[in-house]
Amino acid sequence: MLPITPLSELRDTIDAIDEQILQLINQRAACAMEVAKTKIAQGEQGTFYRPDRESLVLRRIMELNQGPLSDETAVRFFREIMSACLALEKPMDIAFLGPEGTFTQQAVFKHFGHAVKAIPVSSINEIFSAVETGHCQFGVVPVENSTEGVISHTLDRFSTSTLNICGEVEIRVHQNLMGHITSLEDITEVFSHQQSLAQCRQWLDNHLPGVKLTAVNSNAEAARLASTTKQSAAIAGIVAADVYNLDIFVKNIEDEPNNTTRFIIIGQQSPSITGNDKTSLVVSTGNQPGALHKILEPFAKFGIGMVNIESRPSRQGLWDYLFFIDIDGHHEDAVVAQALDTVKDSVKMFRLLGSYPKAVL
């Protein structure tokens, strides 16, 4: 039988490791502050956040990770370290679809870490406006859901905005039952957004039959109501539980376990090539025969993968549509640039929305 290391020795080892970790984190923070000084001396202004640089660092962490921590856990730790270091250089304000406790706020923290100031606004249009006017450096907006489809308000807003897409983040939509309750039998009413109630219908029918289901404007509002209403519960994301100090009674009650929402980061930046990039564009062909084929053919010709395509009315003429397209690669890649040049020659309107790093996890 192998000898067992005494618990006291293991704790001493952990304490020594913690001391080294703290020293190294502070060394990294000091280096980040020097980076800021160098950038300022070179005349750089605005935010020092670079989505391409962050993506490269996090992907390198995954390559170096040998466990036992998972890649997801390692990335989460380093994202928070990078967030704290960046805040020492220059804090950032990030606009999101409020109120506090929404999945959009969860997307902000997943992408930027918790050392940013998350600014809640009441609509997608206000997120765009906050970034366009410089009140916030970046905004986070939902763009599509794996079960509900595209978020049309986000796509439509790009028709009047000059902002770029600077990044993306995906959130697995886990719905949780939360409140100040001790058992399911205590619950007489459940608050949530209508979509969340629909996404949890089977679970609710099986575990809370006959309980009153009340639809509200957001899951965050549902959590707020559950925090002040006796014998009630809310269905919401984990951030809402933290904001409104609720206990999560049952986790992951959604009927579709793979339900995922994709969010995009909007800002003034144009990220550089990382090797794991995506490019988004919007084009209009006018009402002409074979128009869609003319758009898609160059991507097939140059061997470029198409990730997504959505159409929206252009509001410029009857049966005139805008096509929102996501493709693999960066617009500065030689092959991608050739394909985009070919597309430009065959459409009435062309706008590059941005090339940006793909979501890390």
N, C-alpha and C positions, 0 to 999 in steps of 0.2 A: 504494500500500500504506500503510495507516494505521500511524503510529508505535507502537512497543511500549513501554509503561512499564517502566523498569528495575525489576528485582526488589527492589533495595534500597529504592527509593521506595515500592513497594507494602508492603513490610514495615514501613517507618516509618509509613505511613498506618494499617496495622492496629494497630501499637503505640499510636498516638495514640487510635484508636477504643476500644481495650481500656481505656485509662486513663479515658476518658469513661464507658464502660459501668460500670466499677468504682465510680466516683464516684456515678453515678446509683443503682446498686444499694444502696450504703451510705446514700444520702439516703432511699431508700424504706424501708430497714430502720430508720433513725432515726425516720421518720414513723410506722412501725408501732409502735415502742416508745411514742411519744406517744399513739397510739390506745389502747394498753393502759392507760396512766396515766389517760386520760380515762374509760375504762370503769370502772376501779377506783374513781375519785373519785365516779362516779355510782352506786356500789354494786353493780356487776355482778360476779358471781362465776362460778366454773366455767370452762369452756373459752371462748376467744374466737373459735373457729372458727365461721364462718357459711357453710354450704353454698350458700345462695342468693346471698350476696355473691360467693363464689368463682366460681360459675357465670356470673354477670353479667360479671365481669372477664374470664374466659376467652373468653366469646362475643364480647365487645368486641374482644379481641385478634384473633380470627379475622376480624372485620369490618374491622379496621384493617390487617391483614396484606396487603402487596402483593408479597410474595416477594422474592427467589427461594426463601426457606424455605417449606416446606409449612405449612398450618395445624396439622397434627399436631405438627410439630417446634416451631413457635412456642408452641403451647399447652404442650408438655412443658417448654420452657425456663421459661415464666412460672409454671407450677405449682411448679417447684422453687424459684423465687425467692419465691413466696408461702409455700411451706412453710418455708423458712429464716427468713423474716420473722416468721411466726407462732410459730416456735419461740423467737424472742427475746421475744415477748409472754408465752407460756406453753406449754411443751412438752406434747405429747399422747401418751398411751399408747393404742395401737390393737390390739385383740385380733383374731387371725386363726387359721384352721385350719392348725396346724403339721404337721410340723416346718418349720424354715426351708428355703426353696427351693421352696415350693408355689406353685401358680397363685394361691391366695388371698393370699399375701404379695405376689405381683406386682400383684394388684388393689389392695392397700393402698398401694403405692408409686405406682401410676398415679393413684389418686384423691387421696392426701394428700401426695405427694412423699416424699423420703427423709429429711426432717428430723424425722420422728416416730419414736417408739420402737415398733416392731412386736413385739407380745407373742404368741408361739406358744402355743396351747392344743390339747388333743387331740381336742376334739369340738365340734360346732355348739352343743350345749347349754352347754358351758363358755364359749363366746363370749358367749352371752346372759347367763349368770350373771356374767361379768366386768364387763359393762356395767351390769347391774342392781344390783350391789353397789358400784359406783363405783370398782372397781379399774382400769378402763379407761374413757376418755371415749366411745369409739366401738368398734364391732366391725364386721368385714367378713365376710359369710357368702354362700356361693353359693346362688342361688335357682333358676336354670334353665340348661340347656345346649341349644344349638340342635339337637343330634343325640340326646342322651340324655333330654331332657325335664326336668320339674320335679324339684327337690331336695326330697323329701317331708319330710325331717327339719327343714328350715328352716321350711316352712309350718306343720308341726305344733307347733313351739315357740311360735309366735305365739298359740296357743290358751291358753297359760298366762303369757304375758309382757305387760307394759304398755309395753314399749319402742316407739318410733316408727321408721319408716323415714325416714331423713334424706337419702338420696341413693342413687345407683346408679352402677355402673361396669361396662363391658363389656371382656372380655379375649378377643382372638382367640387360640384355643388352638393355638399352634405347638409341635409336638413336635420335639425336636432330639436327634440322636445325639451323645453326648459321652463323653469318657473320656481316659485317657492312652494314646492309640494313634496309630499312624502310618499305618495302612492298614486297610481292611475285612478283609483276610486275617488280621490279628492277632487278630480277635475270635472267642472261643469261647463267650461267654455274654453275653446282654443282659438287664439288669434294668429293670423298669418296673412301674407299676401295671397291673392287668389291663385296665382301660379303655383305657389308652394303647397297650398291645400290640395291642388289637383295632383301635384307630383307625389303626394303622400296619401292619396285616397285609399289605396288598398290597406296600408298600415292603420289608418284611422278607422276604417270599417272593421278591421279585425280586433283592434285593441281599445277603441273608444267609441263603440257603437252608441248612437243616440246622443252623444255630446254635441252641444251647440258649436258650430264652426263659424267664426266671424272673420270675413275678409276685410283687411285694412290696406292702407296705401303702400306699406313696405314692411318687410320682416323686422326692421329696426323699430318701427312704430309698434309692431306686435309685441316685441320684447319689452318696450316701455310700458305698454298697457298691462302686460303680465306682471310687471314689477310692482304695480299699484292696485291690481284687482284680485280680490280673494278668490280662491278655488279656480284659478285660471292658469293657463299655460300658453306658451308661444312656440311656434315653429320658426326657427331662424338659424343663421350661421353662428359659428363659435365666437366671432367678434362681438356679436350682439349680446351674448351671455356675459362677456367681460365688461362691456360698456354699462350694462344695466344690472350687473351684480346678480345674475341669475344662476341657479344650479342647472347643469345639463342632466336631465333625468334619463333620457334615452337618446343615444347617438345614432346617426345615419338611418333615419326612418324613411328615406326616399324610396319609392318603388323601383326607380331606375338607377342602379348603382353607378353607372358610368356617365351620368349627366354632368357635362362640363361646359363652363362659359369661358369664352376667349375675350380678353380685354386688350385694347391697344393703348400705347402711350403716345400722347400727342404733344408736340413741342416745336421749337424752332430749329432743332439740330438735324444734321444729316450724318448719321453714323457711318464709320468707315467699314471696309470689308473685314469680316471675321472668318469666313469659310463656312459658316453655318447661318446663312442669311435668307431672308425672304424679301420680295419686292411687291409692293402694292401699287396699282395704277387705276385710273378711271378714264374711259374713252367713250366717245359718242360717234356713231356711224351715220346717223340720220336714217330715215326710212328707205332702205334700198335693198334689193335682192342680194342674198349671199353675204350680207354684212357681217354676221357672226363668224362665218367661215374665214373671212379675210382677217379677222382679229386673231383667231386661234391658229391658223395655219403656220405663221412664222414660229410659234413656240414649238410646234411639232417638228418643223423643219430643222431647227437648231437643237433639238433634243432637250428642251427645257420643260421641267415638270410644272404642270398647272395645279395649284393647291385648291383654288376656289374661284368661282365666278358667280356674280349676282347681278341682276338687272333691276334698275329703278327708273320710273318715268323721269324724263329730263325736264318736264314742265316747259319745254321750249317749242313744242309742236305735237300734233296728234301722232301717236304711235312712235314717238321719238324717245329712245331709251339711253340711259347711261349704263355702262357695264363696268362693274367693279371687279378687278381681277387680282388674284394673288398668285405669284409664281415663285419657284425656287431660284435662289441666287441673288446677287447684288447687281444693281444697275451699272456698276463700274466693271463688272466681269466682262471680258471681251465678247463672249458668245451672247450673253444677256443683252449687252449694248447693241449688238447687231440685230437681234430679234426685235428689240424695242424700236430701233430706227425703221425697221420694215413696217411695224405696226403703225408708226406715226404717219407713214406715207399713204396709208389706206383708210384713215379715219378723219372725221370732221373736227373732233376735239380730242386732245390727249393731255393728260396730266399725271405726272409721277407723284404718287402720294408719299413714297419713301421706301428706302431699303434699310433694313434693320435686322438685328440678330433674332433668330428664332428663340422661342421660349426655351429656357434651359431645362426646366422640369415642370 
